[in-house]
């Protein structure tokens, strides 16, 4: 029986939803996380504090990841990872540019190149050289251990982010309460979007490696339902989508959610949907949206959120009307 799926369809699927086995690129992943932390900390140092650390994040672009404009006195500059041409581009608002090759090199070498380029452009920045949310935390200027860069897998990772970013934005549009942008956290190395109930949350216990408890507690000062994509790591060595509530409402782990590939991790206290389940689905968009929506509904219903005042009910907006 024909499935109706042609070889060309499968090729397109592989481009849009590429395979991303963690074991194949874990060294590149670890190095890239440190590189994004250096760039993220530059934004952190120069940008006024915004609630829940939203001022430190990176954003997905059509070529990679960006800081967006960063203030430096009356000037601004921007740093972009380009995972197509494999360059780090630094540009200032008055036309200055520098490029740094993304290629196998140590974190220490990358750090020196970035700081030198900023100085040459007249926008020097000093950052904390200790990475966050990793253990051990080797200072950037002394990290010769992480030095891998597989261009193919860096590109695949970005292509996954493009798809996740697109679908997360669709999901975000359904909510009219307080909600974060869709953004990339370089500390935890994940793309996330977070909805808020509007009510204060119990104080978070903290304890995240090399992250001040005050930062964590401010981030979780209010009740949330958060979803995201993570490329993998020690707690779960595979790429996956996740969903959690803080504080976790009673019964969340036993809630009925979809799709069938999702499961609740007792270790992470999160619902997890392996990336491979999504990329192999007949309709990856609908498959992932079912996970995002059903896990949010479980958190919001069990947490007794005022859903009628927080969720989008305007039929015109829900239809995605773009031509008026």
C-alpha positions, 0 to 999 in steps of 0.5 A: 500500500502506498503511503503517499510519501515520496522520496522528495518529501522525505528529503524535505522532511530531513532538511526541516527536521534533521536527525540530531543524535546527542552522542554524535555531537555532544562535544560540539554541543558542550563547546557551543554552549560555552560560546553562547554563554560568552556572547550572552554574558556580554548582553547581560553586562550591557543591558538593563535588568528585565523581569525573569532574566529576559534581558539576557537571552538570544533569539532565533534568526534565519541564519542562527542566533542573535543578541538583538541590539545591545546598548554601549553608551549612546551606541549599540552593537549586535552579535550574531551566530551564523550557522550557515556560513559558520561565522560570528558577526559583530556589528555596530550601529555606525557601520563597524563589523568584525567576523570570527570563524566558527570552527574547531577552537577552544573556548579560551581562544574564542573568548580572546577573539570576541573580546579583541573584536569588541575592543577594536570596534570601540565597544569593550566589555568586561564579563564574569568569566565563570560559566553558569549552570554547568559543573565543573565551571571552567573560566572561559579564559582558561577553558582549553578542554572544550574545543570541538565544532562540527559545522554539520551538527551546529547547522542541524541544531539551528534548523531544529531551533527554527522549527521549534521557534516557529511552532512555539510562536504559534502556541504563544499566540493563543495566550493573552496573559503575561507570557515570555518571548520565545527565547534561547537561554544560554545557561540551560542551553534551551529554547523556551516560552513561559506562560504566567498565571498572574499569581505569586509562587512559593519561593524557589529552593534554588540550588542550580550550579553556579547560578545565584539563588536570588536569580532563580527565585526572581525567575520563578517569582510567579506561577508558570507553565513553561515549555521548551526544546533541549538538545540533550545532556547528562540528565537526558542524553537525547534531544527533547521537548519538555513541559513543566509547571512551577509550582507543580500542581498535584496530579500533574505527573498523572494527567492525561496528555498527548501525543502518545510519545510523551511521558512524565520524567520522575527525575526531571519532574517534567513532561517530555516528548522526544524530538525523534517522535516529533520529526518522524510524525506524519504531521510534526507541527500538529504533533508538537502542538498537541504536546504543548497545549495538553501539558499546559492545560493540565498545569493550568487546570490542576493549578486552578488558573483563571483560564477564561481571562488568560486564553485567546478566545477571539476567533479572528485572532485565533484564525491567524488573520493577517489580511485586513 
